[in-house]
Amino acid sequence: MPHGKGDRSLAMPMGWPLILASASPRREALLRQIGLSFTVQPSAVEESGAVFAAAGDPGELVRQYAYQKALDVATRVERALVIGADTVVTLDGEIMGKPESPRQAVEMLSALSGRTHEVHTGMAVMRVGGEPVNPQVDEVVTRVRFRELEDDEIRRYVATGEPMDKAGAYAIQGKGAVLVAGIEGDYYNVVGLPLARLAQMLHYFGVQLW
């Protein structure tokens, strides 16, 4: 898998389509927040709990998933700039994906209670069509500290349904905001897409936000 932070920008043809290879409404909202025009084509790459459990390096895992998601969509189009992303939570080096049941969500939140965990988001941006250009692949990490949570509070939060499609079983941009005592790093990374780093990666391909 190619890696690269990119130290120069490449001229992009006018009207070059931008595609988000994700079904996440949170990532879609974040791209719209910064004024990007794009379409959504979710990747068919499926995240595996077994892979999460066996993974040793969360950074490498999210970079690989982000790259594979972008590549999956890139193989289906003739001309585009494709964005792939993947997010996991780690506690004491152990990877947490999305809960597969309400019971697992309760277990995740109980483990995070009163502790500091890390949120890792991998991103990949690749160009399809035109002259070959190396994909840009990177990872951003944010540290998140939870306050002490009561058992009944955790069960009631899980009952709202919000945790069920979120890495680590909470949404900092939703009701889960009240669980968070503090963060160190990029807030938007916890939501699912670190916008500051993404803007740099897009700039490499000549995409200007203003």
ABEGO torsion letter per residue (X at the ends): XBBEAEABBBBBBBGBBBBBBBABAAAAAAAAAAGBBBBBBBBABBBBAAAAAABABAAAAAAAAAAAAAAAAAAABABBBBBBBBBBBBBGGBBBBBBABAAAAAAAAAAABGBBBBBBBBBBBBBBEEBBBBBBBBBBBBBBBBBBBBAAAAAAAAAAGAAAABBGGBBAABAAAAABAEBBEBAAAAAGBBAAAAAAAAAAAGBBAX
